[in-house]
Amino acid sequence: MSNIDLKPKAKIKIKVERPKLHKVILVNDDYTPREFVVSVLKAEFRMTEDQATKVMLTAHQRGVCVVGVFTKDVAETKATRATDAGRAKGYPLLFTTEPEE
């Protein structure tokens, strides 16, 4: 007799959780020029002129606007880079992140 194991092997199912998503939020201020905000949105978030203008105006009118939703690392990196772009020019431009509900 050969010693080959003919019993079926148990299949292990690994449940992969989708990574939690985070919102990047543009916070309005009264000092950063609108054109500069639009240029940062276009550069960092790959928006068209139209999309960036709408986001900037929404933040201007409501105080904040969700720019996009990304994985946590991407959201934090984009928010930091966009905020730093404003700081480099002396503007109080601020992008924050928060977990999506």
N, CA, C and O atoms as CSV, one atom per row, in Angstrom:
chain,resi,resn,atom,element,x,y,z
A,1,MET,N,N,0.830,-1.195,0.000
A,1,MET,CA,C,0.000,0.000,0.000
A,1,MET,C,C,0.869,1.251,0.000
A,1,MET,O,O,1.882,1.312,0.697
A,2,SER,N,N,0.468,2.247,-0.783
A,2,SER,CA,C,1.236,3.495,-0.779
A,2,SER,C,C,0.730,4.384,0.354
A,2,SER,O,O,-0.399,4.240,0.824
A,3,ASN,N,N,1.560,5.272,0.764
A,3,ASN,CA,C,1.150,6.135,1.880
A,3,ASN,C,C,0.716,7.529,1.377
A,3,ASN,O,O,1.112,8.546,1.946
A,4,ILE,N,N,-0.081,7.563,0.330
A,4,ILE,CA,C,-0.622,8.821,-0.196
A,4,ILE,C,C,-1.905,9.133,0.563
A,4,ILE,O,O,-2.783,8.282,0.708
A,5,ASP,N,N,-1.994,10.363,1.042
A,5,ASP,CA,C,-3.166,10.796,1.810
A,5,ASP,C,C,-4.282,11.185,0.853
A,5,ASP,O,O,-4.147,12.150,0.100
A,6,LEU,N,N,-5.378,10.444,0.875
A,6,LEU,CA,C,-6.480,10.709,-0.036
A,6,LEU,C,C,-7.635,11.474,0.620
A,6,LEU,O,O,-8.669,11.710,-0.004
A,7,LYS,N,N,-7.443,11.852,1.876
A,7,LYS,CA,C,-8.497,12.605,2.563
A,7,LYS,C,C,-8.552,14.032,2.000
A,7,LYS,O,O,-7.509,14.634,1.742
A,8,PRO,N,N,-9.742,14.568,1.809
A,8,PRO,CA,C,-9.818,15.946,1.294
A,8,PRO,C,C,-9.239,16.933,2.312
A,8,PRO,O,O,-9.443,16.813,3.520
A,9,LYS,N,N,-8.527,17.887,1.786
A,9,LYS,CA,C,-7.948,18.910,2.667
A,9,LYS,C,C,-9.000,19.989,2.941
A,9,LYS,O,O,-9.794,20.327,2.063
A,10,ALA,N,N,-8.999,20.515,4.139
A,10,ALA,CA,C,-9.933,21.595,4.472
A,10,ALA,C,C,-9.483,22.858,3.723
A,10,ALA,O,O,-8.304,23.214,3.699
A,11,LYS,N,N,-10.458,23.505,3.124
A,11,LYS,CA,C,-10.129,24.755,2.423
A,11,LYS,C,C,-10.194,25.894,3.436
A,11,LYS,O,O,-11.168,26.023,4.177
A,12,ILE,N,N,-9.171,26.701,3.458
A,12,ILE,CA,C,-9.134,27.832,4.381
A,12,ILE,C,C,-9.533,29.071,3.591
A,12,ILE,O,O,-8.910,29.429,2.591
A,13,LYS,N,N,-10.581,29.705,4.069
A,13,LYS,CA,C,-11.032,30.925,3.407
A,13,LYS,C,C,-10.547,32.113,4.217
A,13,LYS,O,O,-10.845,32.240,5.405
A,14,ILE,N,N,-9.807,32.969,3.564
A,14,ILE,CA,C,-9.309,34.156,4.252
A,14,ILE,C,C,-10.221,35.317,3.882
A,14,ILE,O,O,-10.415,35.623,2.706
A,15,LYS,N,N,-10.768,35.949,4.892
A,15,LYS,CA,C,-11.640,37.086,4.645
A,15,LYS,C,C,-10.767,38.336,4.619
A,15,LYS,O,O,-10.137,38.699,5.613
A,16,VAL,N,N,-10.747,38.978,3.468
A,16,VAL,CA,C,-9.946,40.182,3.331
A,16,VAL,C,C,-10.862,41.384,3.505
A,16,VAL,O,O,-11.823,41.573,2.759
A,17,GLU,N,N,-10.538,42.187,4.506
A,17,GLU,CA,C,-11.345,43.378,4.737
A,17,GLU,C,C,-10.869,44.483,3.825
A,17,GLU,O,O,-9.669,44.661,3.613
A,18,ARG,N,N,-11.820,45.224,3.288
A,18,ARG,CA,C,-11.428,46.369,2.476
A,18,ARG,C,C,-10.849,47.416,3.413
A,18,ARG,O,O,-11.342,47.597,4.527
A,19,PRO,N,N,-9.805,48.106,2.968
A,19,PRO,CA,C,-9.219,49.121,3.851
A,19,PRO,C,C,-10.236,50.231,4.139
A,19,PRO,O,O,-11.045,50.590,3.284
A,20,LYS,N,N,-10.176,50.751,5.337
A,20,LYS,CA,C,-11.069,51.844,5.710
A,20,LYS,C,C,-10.700,53.067,4.877
A,20,LYS,O,O,-9.523,53.374,4.689
A,21,LEU,N,N,-11.719,53.756,4.385
A,21,LEU,CA,C,-11.468,54.930,3.560
A,21,LEU,C,C,-11.523,56.203,4.392
A,21,LEU,O,O,-12.223,56.278,5.403
A,22,HIS,N,N,-10.766,57.204,3.941
A,22,HIS,CA,C,-10.702,58.490,4.628
A,22,HIS,C,C,-11.018,59.613,3.652
A,22,HIS,O,O,-10.604,59.593,2.493
A,23,LYS,N,N,-11.761,60.590,4.151
A,23,LYS,CA,C,-12.096,61.764,3.349
A,23,LYS,C,C,-10.990,62.792,3.499
A,23,LYS,O,O,-10.441,62.974,4.586
A,24,VAL,N,N,-10.666,63.466,2.398
A,24,VAL,CA,C,-9.786,64.633,2.463
A,24,VAL,C,C,-10.713,65.839,2.393
A,24,VAL,O,O,-11.550,65.942,1.496
A,25,ILE,N,N,-10.556,66.745,3.343
A,25,ILE,CA,C,-11.459,67.890,3.464
A,25,ILE,C,C,-10.672,69.195,3.324
A,25,ILE,O,O,-9.650,69.399,3.978
A,26,LEU,N,N,-11.177,70.066,2.457
A,26,LEU,CA,C,-10.620,71.409,2.297
A,26,LEU,C,C,-11.339,72.315,3.286
A,26,LEU,O,O,-12.568,72.384,3.301
A,27,VAL,N,N,-10.552,73.015,4.118
A,27,VAL,CA,C,-11.113,73.936,5.102
A,27,VAL,C,C,-10.938,75.361,4.566
A,27,VAL,O,O,-9.831,75.772,4.217
A,28,ASN,N,N,-12.033,76.097,4.509
A,28,ASN,CA,C,-11.984,77.465,3.986
A,28,ASN,C,C,-11.226,78.401,4.925
A,28,ASN,O,O,-11.291,78.268,6.147
A,29,ASP,N,N,-10.510,79.343,4.330
A,29,ASP,CA,C,-9.923,80.437,5.110
A,29,ASP,C,C,-10.131,81.713,4.303
A,29,ASP,O,O,-10.470,81.658,3.121
A,30,ASP,N,N,-9.930,82.860,4.941
A,30,ASP,CA,C,-10.188,84.138,4.258
A,30,ASP,C,C,-8.933,84.769,3.674
A,30,ASP,O,O,-8.944,85.944,3.307
A,31,TYR,N,N,-7.852,84.004,3.583
A,31,TYR,CA,C,-6.581,84.586,3.144
A,31,TYR,C,C,-5.994,83.953,1.890
A,31,TYR,O,O,-5.394,84.650,1.071
A,32,THR,N,N,-6.157,82.652,1.729
A,32,THR,CA,C,-5.571,81.973,0.575
A,32,THR,C,C,-6.341,82.369,-0.692
A,32,THR,O,O,-7.561,82.214,-0.745
A,33,PRO,N,N,-5.637,82.880,-1.714
A,33,PRO,CA,C,-6.327,83.281,-2.944
A,33,PRO,C,C,-7.038,82.085,-3.605
A,33,PRO,O,O,-6.525,80.966,-3.618
A,34,ARG,N,N,-8.213,82.355,-4.144
A,34,ARG,CA,C,-9.017,81.311,-4.782
A,34,ARG,C,C,-8.239,80.610,-5.896
A,34,ARG,O,O,-8.288,79.387,-6.024
A,35,GLU,N,N,-7.525,81.392,-6.694
A,35,GLU,CA,C,-6.776,80.828,-7.827
A,35,GLU,C,C,-5.717,79.850,-7.327
A,35,GLU,O,O,-5.453,78.830,-7.964
A,36,PHE,N,N,-5.114,80.165,-6.187
A,36,PHE,CA,C,-4.092,79.277,-5.626
A,36,PHE,C,C,-4.725,77.964,-5.162
A,36,PHE,O,O,-4.173,76.888,-5.394
A,37,VAL,N,N,-5.880,78.055,-4.510
A,37,VAL,CA,C,-6.590,76.852,-4.051
A,37,VAL,C,C,-6.910,75.969,-5.259
A,37,VAL,O,O,-6.703,74.756,-5.218
A,38,VAL,N,N,-7.409,76.574,-6.322
A,38,VAL,CA,C,-7.746,75.824,-7.539
A,38,VAL,C,C,-6.494,75.149,-8.103
A,38,VAL,O,O,-6.549,73.990,-8.517
A,39,SER,N,N,-5.375,75.862,-8.122
A,39,SER,CA,C,-4.137,75.276,-8.671
A,39,SER,C,C,-3.659,74.088,-7.837
A,39,SER,O,O,-3.163,73.107,-8.390
A,40,VAL,N,N,-3.802,74.165,-6.520
A,40,VAL,CA,C,-3.411,73.049,-5.640
A,40,VAL,C,C,-4.334,71.852,-5.866
A,40,VAL,O,O,-3.870,70.714,-5.939
A,41,LEU,N,N,-5.627,72.107,-5.976
A,41,LEU,CA,C,-6.585,71.019,-6.217
A,41,LEU,C,C,-6.288,70.322,-7.543
A,41,LEU,O,O,-6.370,69.097,-7.637
A,42,LYS,N,N,-5.946,71.098,-8.557
A,42,LYS,CA,C,-5.626,70.519,-9.862
A,42,LYS,C,C,-4.336,69.697,-9.786
A,42,LYS,O,O,-4.261,68.601,-10.341
A,43,ALA,N,N,-3.342,70.222,-9.108
A,43,ALA,CA,C,-2.043,69.549,-9.035
A,43,ALA,C,C,-2.076,68.299,-8.159
A,43,ALA,O,O,-1.617,67.237,-8.578
A,44,GLU,N,N,-2.609,68.417,-6.962
A,44,GLU,CA,C,-2.534,67.316,-5.997
A,44,GLU,C,C,-3.657,66.292,-6.152
A,44,GLU,O,O,-3.476,65.112,-5.850
A,45,PHE,N,N,-4.811,66.747,-6.620
A,45,PHE,CA,C,-5.960,65.841,-6.690
A,45,PHE,C,C,-6.397,65.551,-8.124
A,45,PHE,O,O,-7.446,64.951,-8.357
A,46,ARG,N,N,-5.577,65.986,-9.080
A,46,ARG,CA,C,-5.817,65.699,-10.505
A,46,ARG,C,C,-7.210,66.121,-10.966
A,46,ARG,O,O,-7.870,65.406,-11.721
A,47,MET,N,N,-7.645,67.289,-10.502
A,47,MET,CA,C,-8.960,67.792,-10.894
A,47,MET,C,C,-8.847,68.662,-12.138
A,47,MET,O,O,-7.788,69.212,-12.441
A,48,THR,N,N,-9.962,68.773,-12.850
A,48,THR,CA,C,-10.023,69.728,-13.951
A,48,THR,C,C,-10.220,71.119,-13.343
A,48,THR,O,O,-10.523,71.246,-12.156
A,49,GLU,N,N,-10.050,72.136,-14.145
A,49,GLU,CA,C,-10.286,73.520,-13.703
A,49,GLU,C,C,-11.701,73.650,-13.141
A,49,GLU,O,O,-11.913,74.263,-12.095
A,50,ASP,N,N,-12.666,73.062,-13.854
A,50,ASP,CA,C,-14.075,73.110,-13.457
A,50,ASP,C,C,-14.320,72.440,-12.111
A,50,ASP,O,O,-14.961,73.013,-11.230
A,51,GLN,N,N,-13.804,71.216,-11.961
A,51,GLN,CA,C,-13.991,70.467,-10.706
A,51,GLN,C,C,-13.357,71.236,-9.547
A,51,GLN,O,O,-13.968,71.393,-8.490
A,52,ALA,N,N,-12.139,71.708,-9.752
A,52,ALA,CA,C,-11.408,72.408,-8.691
A,52,ALA,C,C,-12.130,73.695,-8.284
A,52,ALA,O,O,-12.189,74.032,-7.102
A,53,THR,N,N,-12.674,74.404,-9.262
A,53,THR,CA,C,-13.405,75.641,-8.960
A,53,THR,C,C,-14.653,75.336,-8.138
A,53,THR,O,O,-14.962,76.059,-7.191
A,54,LYS,N,N,-15.371,74.271,-8.491
A,54,LYS,CA,C,-16.578,73.892,-7.739
A,54,LYS,C,C,-16.247,73.525,-6.295
A,54,LYS,O,O,-16.949,73.933,-5.370
A,55,VAL,N,N,-15.171,72.751,-6.103
A,55,VAL,CA,C,-14.763,72.358,-4.745
A,55,VAL,C,C,-14.371,73.600,-3.936
A,55,VAL,O,O,-14.774,73.750,-2.783
A,56,MET,N,N,-13.587,74.481,-4.549
A,56,MET,CA,C,-13.148,75.707,-3.857
A,56,MET,C,C,-14.353,76.558,-3.467
A,56,MET,O,O,-14.414,77.060,-2.345
A,57,LEU,N,N,-15.313,76.726,-4.377
A,57,LEU,CA,C,-16.493,77.546,-4.083
A,57,LEU,C,C,-17.369,76.914,-3.005
A,57,LEU,O,O,-17.929,77.622,-2.168
A,58,THR,N,N,-17.491,75.579,-3.019
A,58,THR,CA,C,-18.269,74.893,-1.984
A,58,THR,C,C,-17.631,75.125,-0.610
A,58,THR,O,O,-18.325,75.423,0.362
A,59,ALA,N,N,-16.306,74.985,-0.541
A,59,ALA,CA,C,-15.609,75.230,0.732
A,59,ALA,C,C,-15.783,76.686,1.151
A,59,ALA,O,O,-15.969,76.979,2.332
A,60,HIS,N,N,-15.721,77.590,0.189
A,60,HIS,CA,C,-15.875,79.021,0.473
A,60,HIS,C,C,-17.263,79.309,1.052
A,60,HIS,O,O,-17.394,80.088,1.996
A,61,GLN,N,N,-18.287,78.687,0.493
A,61,GLN,CA,C,-19.671,78.947,0.928
A,61,GLN,C,C,-20.046,78.203,2.205
A,61,GLN,O,O,-20.764,78.736,3.050
A,62,ARG,N,N,-19.557,76.965,2.345
A,62,ARG,CA,C,-19.986,76.127,3.478
A,62,ARG,C,C,-18.954,76.004,4.588
A,62,ARG,O,O,-19.254,75.484,5.663
A,63,GLY,N,N,-17.745,76.479,4.333
A,63,GLY,CA,C,-16.695,76.384,5.350
A,63,GLY,C,C,-15.767,75.201,5.145
A,63,GLY,O,O,-14.583,75.267,5.473
A,64,VAL,N,N,-16.307,74.113,4.600
A,64,VAL,CA,C,-15.501,72.921,4.302
A,64,VAL,C,C,-16.080,72.232,3.066
A,64,VAL,O,O,-17.238,72.449,2.708
A,65,CYS,N,N,-15.262,71.400,2.421
A,65,CYS,CA,C,-15.733,70.609,1.299
A,65,CYS,C,C,-14.897,69.338,1.213
A,65,CYS,O,O,-13.672,69.385,1.325
A,66,VAL,N,N,-15.563,68.201,1.012
A,66,VAL,CA,C,-14.834,66.949,0.809
A,66,VAL,C,C,-14.221,66.992,-0.585
A,66,VAL,O,O,-14.915,67.194,-1.582
A,67,VAL,N,N,-12.913,66.799,-0.632
A,67,VAL,CA,C,-12.179,66.858,-1.895
A,67,VAL,C,C,-12.190,65.491,-2.572
A,67,VAL,O,O,-12.341,65.390,-3.790
A,68,GLY,N,N,-12.027,64.436,-1.765
A,68,GLY,CA,C,-11.995,63.087,-2.308
A,68,GLY,C,C,-11.930,62.072,-1.188
A,68,GLY,O,O,-11.758,62.424,-0.021
A,69,VAL,N,N,-12.072,60.798,-1.558
A,69,VAL,CA,C,-12.035,59.709,-0.585
A,69,VAL,C,C,-10.976,58.711,-1.043
A,69,VAL,O,O,-10.985,58.259,-2.188
A,70,PHE,N,N,-10.069,58.376,-0.134
A,70,PHE,CA,C,-8.915,57.534,-0.462
A,70,PHE,C,C,-8.642,56.578,0.696
A,70,PHE,O,O,-9.265,56.672,1.753
A,71,THR,N,N,-7.702,55.658,0.484
A,71,THR,CA,C,-7.239,54.862,1.620
A,71,THR,C,C,-6.542,55.825,2.578
A,71,THR,O,O,-6.155,56.925,2.184
A,72,LYS,N,N,-6.384,55.416,3.820
A,72,LYS,CA,C,-5.851,56.308,4.859
A,72,LYS,C,C,-4.503,56.913,4.470
A,72,LYS,O,O,-4.319,58.126,4.568
A,73,ASP,N,N,-3.562,56.081,4.030
A,73,ASP,CA,C,-2.222,56.583,3.682
A,73,ASP,C,C,-2.259,57.608,2.564
A,73,ASP,O,O,-1.610,58.651,2.637
A,74,VAL,N,N,-3.029,57.298,1.525
A,74,VAL,CA,C,-3.123,58.215,0.380
A,74,VAL,C,C,-3.778,59.528,0.811
A,74,VAL,O,O,-3.310,60.608,0.447
A,75,ALA,N,N,-4.856,59.433,1.583
A,75,ALA,CA,C,-5.559,60.636,2.050
A,75,ALA,C,C,-4.623,61.528,2.867
A,75,ALA,O,O,-4.566,62.739,2.653
A,76,GLU,N,N,-3.891,60.918,3.805
A,76,GLU,CA,C,-2.994,61.708,4.654
A,76,GLU,C,C,-1.870,62.332,3.853
A,76,GLU,O,O,-1.493,63.478,4.100
A,77,THR,N,N,-1.328,61.591,2.896
A,77,THR,CA,C,-0.241,62.120,2.066
A,77,THR,C,C,-0.726,63.293,1.230
A,77,THR,O,O,-0.068,64.331,1.176
A,78,LYS,N,N,-1.868,63.136,0.580
A,78,LYS,CA,C,-2.401,64.208,-0.264
A,78,LYS,C,C,-2.748,65.443,0.569
A,78,LYS,O,O,-2.450,66.567,0.164
A,79,ALA,N,N,-3.371,65.243,1.722
A,79,ALA,CA,C,-3.743,66.372,2.585
A,79,ALA,C,C,-2.496,67.122,3.054
A,79,ALA,O,O,-2.473,68.352,3.075
A,80,THR,N,N,-1.471,66.374,3.426
A,80,THR,CA,C,-0.231,66.994,3.900
A,80,THR,C,C,0.455,67.772,2.778
A,80,THR,O,O,0.876,68.913,2.971
A,81,ARG,N,N,0.564,67.149,1.613
A,81,ARG,CA,C,1.226,67.814,0.489
A,81,ARG,C,C,0.488,69.071,0.058
A,81,ARG,O,O,1.112,70.086,-0.249
A,82,ALA,N,N,-0.853,69.007,0.034
A,82,ALA,CA,C,-1.652,70.164,-0.365
A,82,ALA,C,C,-1.532,71.295,0.669
A,82,ALA,O,O,-1.418,72.466,0.307
A,83,THR,N,N,-1.560,70.932,1.953
A,83,THR,CA,C,-1.404,71.925,3.015
A,83,THR,C,C,-0.009,72.551,2.956
A,83,THR,O,O,0.149,73.763,3.101
A,84,ASP,N,N,0.999,71.698,2.740
A,84,ASP,CA,C,2.382,72.185,2.650
A,84,ASP,C,C,2.583,73.132,1.469
A,84,ASP,O,O,3.385,74.063,1.550
A,85,ALA,N,N,1.858,72.900,0.372
A,85,ALA,CA,C,1.960,73.786,-0.796
A,85,ALA,C,C,1.519,75.200,-0.413
A,85,ALA,O,O,2.118,76.185,-0.845
A,86,GLY,N,N,0.471,75.289,0.398
A,86,GLY,CA,C,0.003,76.592,0.875
A,86,GLY,C,C,0.997,77.225,1.831
A,86,GLY,O,O,1.291,78.417,1.737
A,87,ARG,N,N,1.516,76.413,2.763
A,87,ARG,CA,C,2.492,76.921,3.739
A,87,ARG,C,C,3.741,77.484,3.045
A,87,ARG,O,O,4.303,78.494,3.467
A,88,ALA,N,N,4.153,76.807,1.979
A,88,ALA,CA,C,5.352,77.233,1.242
A,88,ALA,C,C,5.172,78.636,0.660
A,88,ALA,O,O,6.153,79.351,0.452
A,89,LYS,N,N,3.932,79.031,0.398
A,89,LYS,CA,C,3.636,80.363,-0.144
A,89,LYS,C,C,3.170,81.317,0.948
A,89,LYS,O,O,2.825,82.467,0.672
A,90,GLY,N,N,3.160,80.831,2.203
A,90,GLY,CA,C,2.765,81.691,3.318
A,90,GLY,C,C,1.254,81.776,3.531
A,90,GLY,O,O,0.775,82.686,4.207
A,91,TYR,N,N,0.505,80.840,2.960
A,91,TYR,CA,C,-0.953,80.844,3.124
A,91,TYR,C,C,-1.369,79.846,4.199
A,91,TYR,O,O,-0.698,78.836,4.409
A,92,PRO,N,N,-2.492,80.136,4.888
A,92,PRO,CA,C,-2.991,79.209,5.911
A,92,PRO,C,C,-3.871,78.090,5.331
A,92,PRO,O,O,-4.719,77.542,6.035
A,93,LEU,N,N,-3.672,77.757,4.070
A,93,LEU,CA,C,-4.447,76.706,3.402
A,93,LEU,C,C,-4.397,75.432,4.244
A,93,LEU,O,O,-3.330,75.023,4.701
A,94,LEU,N,N,-5.572,74.801,4.448
A,94,LEU,CA,C,-5.609,73.611,5.293
A,94,LEU,C,C,-6.481,72.522,4.691
A,94,LEU,O,O,-7.634,72.745,4.323
A,95,PHE,N,N,-5.890,71.335,4.603
A,95,PHE,CA,C,-6.603,70.128,4.211
A,95,PHE,C,C,-6.491,69.166,5.379
A,95,PHE,O,O,-5.402,68.971,5.917
A,96,THR,N,N,-7.604,68.562,5.780
A,96,THR,CA,C,-7.587,67.587,6.874
A,96,THR,C,C,-8.135,66.263,6.352
A,96,THR,O,O,-8.645,66.184,5.234
A,97,THR,N,N,-8.024,65.225,7.180
A,97,THR,CA,C,-8.611,63.934,6.822
A,97,THR,C,C,-9.456,63.436,7.976
A,97,THR,O,O,-9.216,63.775,9.135
A,98,GLU,N,N,-10.445,62.628,7.645
A,98,GLU,CA,C,-11.224,61.959,8.680
A,98,GLU,C,C,-11.766,60.660,8.102
A,98,GLU,O,O,-11.996,60.564,6.896
A,99,PRO,N,N,-11.971,59.661,8.955
A,99,PRO,CA,C,-12.478,58.371,8.463
A,99,PRO,C,C,-13.866,58.567,7.848
A,99,PRO,O,O,-14.665,59.376,8.319
A,100,GLU,N,N,-14.124,57.816,6.800
A,100,GLU,CA,C,-15.456,57.864,6.206
A,100,GLU,C,C,-16.357,56.987,7.050
A,100,GLU,O,O,-15.957,55.905,7.481
A,101,GLU,N,N,-17.574,57.453,7.287
A,101,GLU,CA,C,-18.522,56.698,8.139
A,101,GLU,C,C,-18.926,55.403,7.461
A,101,GLU,O,O,-19.712,54.635,8.016
